[in-house]
Amino acid sequence: MVLRRLLFSLLNNRQLIEKLAESRPIRRAAQITAFALTKAQITGTDAARRLLASDALRQLKQEVANRTPGSDTLRHIEAAELGRRMNRVGRTFVKEVREGLEAMKQQQNRGDK
């Protein structure tokens, strides 16, 4: 209880917060965090773009479109079949993300030399 009150009063001390924010370790931690988030966002966007362009997703869309008349929506596909297809799409997504990460590592290694 006392520790909680002490921490609360310290965290609400404006001068302390400003002094901590100006310290080198906190600034560096903020830079690293911002870098990691930006890198993750770029990687995620790239992976999503590749997934949309991948053959697995295109193949799934074609299979759904080629169903018998009146069954052009996913609700008419059996649950097990849909599960297998989505599992395949998920595996393809993970595979393409891994390939993208490996390509990034190779590019970084080439840049280091």
C-alpha positions as CSV (number, residue, x, y, z in Angstrom):
1,M,0.0,0.0,0.0
2,V,2.8,2.4,1.0
3,L,4.8,1.3,-2.1
4,R,1.9,1.9,-4.3
5,R,1.4,5.4,-3.0
6,L,5.1,6.2,-3.3
7,L,5.2,5.0,-6.9
8,F,2.0,6.9,-7.7
9,S,3.5,10.2,-6.3
10,L,6.8,9.6,-8.2
11,L,5.0,8.9,-11.5
12,N,2.9,12.0,-11.1
13,N,6.0,14.2,-10.5
14,R,6.3,16.2,-13.7
15,Q,10.0,17.2,-13.2
16,L,11.0,13.6,-12.6
17,I,9.2,12.4,-15.7
18,E,10.8,15.1,-17.8
19,K,14.3,14.3,-16.4
20,L,13.8,10.6,-17.1
21,A,12.5,11.3,-20.6
22,E,15.7,13.3,-21.4
23,S,18.0,10.6,-20.1
24,R,20.1,8.6,-22.6
25,P,18.8,5.1,-21.7
26,I,15.2,6.1,-22.0
27,R,15.7,7.9,-25.3
28,R,17.6,4.9,-26.7
29,A,14.9,2.5,-25.6
30,A,12.3,4.7,-27.3
31,Q,14.4,4.7,-30.5
32,I,14.8,0.9,-30.4
33,T,11.1,0.5,-29.8
34,A,10.2,2.8,-32.7
35,F,12.6,1.0,-35.0
36,A,11.2,-2.4,-34.1
37,L,7.6,-1.3,-34.5
38,T,8.4,0.3,-37.9
39,K,10.3,-2.8,-39.1
40,A,7.5,-5.1,-38.0
41,Q,4.9,-3.0,-39.7
42,I,6.9,-3.0,-43.0
43,T,7.4,-6.7,-42.8
44,G,3.8,-7.3,-42.0
45,T,2.6,-5.1,-44.9
46,D,5.0,-6.9,-47.2
47,A,3.9,-10.3,-46.1
48,A,0.2,-9.4,-46.5
49,R,0.9,-8.0,-50.0
50,R,2.7,-11.3,-50.9
51,L,-0.1,-13.4,-49.5
52,L,-2.7,-11.5,-51.6
53,A,-0.5,-12.1,-54.6
54,S,0.2,-15.8,-53.8
55,D,-1.1,-18.7,-55.7
56,A,-2.8,-20.3,-52.7
57,L,-5.2,-17.5,-52.1
58,R,-5.9,-17.1,-55.8
59,Q,-6.5,-20.8,-56.1
60,L,-8.9,-20.8,-53.2
61,K,-10.9,-18.0,-54.8
62,Q,-11.0,-19.8,-58.1
63,E,-12.2,-23.0,-56.4
64,V,-15.0,-21.2,-54.7
65,A,-16.0,-19.4,-57.9
66,N,-16.0,-22.7,-59.8
67,R,-18.5,-24.4,-57.5
68,T,-21.9,-25.4,-58.8
69,P,-24.4,-22.6,-59.5
70,G,-25.9,-21.1,-56.3
71,S,-23.0,-22.1,-54.1
72,D,-20.7,-19.3,-54.8
73,T,-20.2,-18.4,-51.2
74,L,-18.1,-20.0,-48.5
75,R,-21.1,-21.1,-46.4
76,H,-21.9,-23.9,-48.9
77,I,-18.4,-25.4,-48.6
78,E,-18.3,-28.2,-46.1
79,A,-16.6,-27.2,-42.8
80,A,-13.8,-29.8,-43.0
81,E,-13.0,-28.8,-46.5
82,L,-12.9,-25.2,-45.6
83,G,-10.7,-26.0,-42.6
84,R,-8.2,-27.8,-44.9
85,R,-8.1,-24.9,-47.4
86,M,-7.6,-22.3,-44.7
87,N,-4.9,-24.4,-43.1
88,R,-3.2,-24.5,-46.5
89,V,-3.5,-20.7,-46.9
90,G,-2.1,-20.3,-43.4
91,R,0.9,-22.6,-44.2
92,T,1.6,-20.7,-47.4
93,F,1.4,-17.4,-45.5
94,V,3.9,-18.6,-42.9
95,K,6.2,-20.0,-45.6
96,E,6.2,-16.7,-47.5
97,V,6.8,-14.7,-44.4
98,R,9.8,-17.0,-43.6
99,E,11.1,-16.6,-47.1
100,G,10.8,-12.8,-46.9
101,L,12.7,-12.8,-43.6
102,E,15.4,-15.0,-45.0
103,A,15.7,-12.7,-48.1
104,M,16.0,-9.7,-45.7
105,K,18.7,-11.4,-43.8
106,Q,20.6,-12.2,-47.0
107,Q,20.3,-8.6,-48.1
108,Q,21.6,-7.4,-44.8
109,N,24.5,-9.8,-44.9
110,R,25.4,-8.6,-48.4
111,G,25.2,-5.0,-47.2
112,D,27.6,-5.8,-44.3
113,K,30.3,-7.2,-46.6
